[in-house]
Amino acid sequence: MNRKNPVLKTHSDFFEQFDFLKKILFTFVTIFLLGVLNSCASSIDDVVDNYNTNFTSTDSPSEKKSGIAPGEPGFNEKNMLSPKYFLRCDGTLSLYAPPGCASYQWKITKVEEVETTGQMGTVVKTTIEKNIICNLANGSSMATRAFSLYVPSSGLKTGTYKLALTVTGKEGNSYTDDCIVIIYFMN
């Protein structure tokens, strides 16, 4: 009998198709690996620099003067903090007090504006400070020189707050600066 076995023909067709699928798979894997290797052409520094371009830096007086200790020429207690800080309700505020102080104290209070009716129907707006929410740091270590406020864990809600920094220089003089911290909600 000289008849071809149909089972063998089926097997040979299967292996031909399998070889074709292996070639396609090899082509896709090669293209994928070349793409991955090509995308790694940027160094880590380039990736970090690209990420950092999404943020703007502020050139506030407190940043320019933060390296000057109390008692040194050029120190101005009103330059320890910027006048206002805007902070999202899920954000963090990190600040540093001037170096070389004997002690540091950070306090935050809630600020509210109250309207009262005066004589002859005039409306008078008065800004009042509520009770101190917390003494955030007290002491003379580096840990108290640095101030960090993570809003979600602080218990603070959206609103206006006054942050006060009091430092005592090595000579014993106290210096105080304050600022407004506005915590806002953003969708």
Summary of the structure (lengths in Angstrom):
residues: 187
radius of gyration: 32.7
end to end distance: 81.5
largest distance: 123.3
contacts: 437
relative contact order: 0.17
helix: 33%
strand: 38%
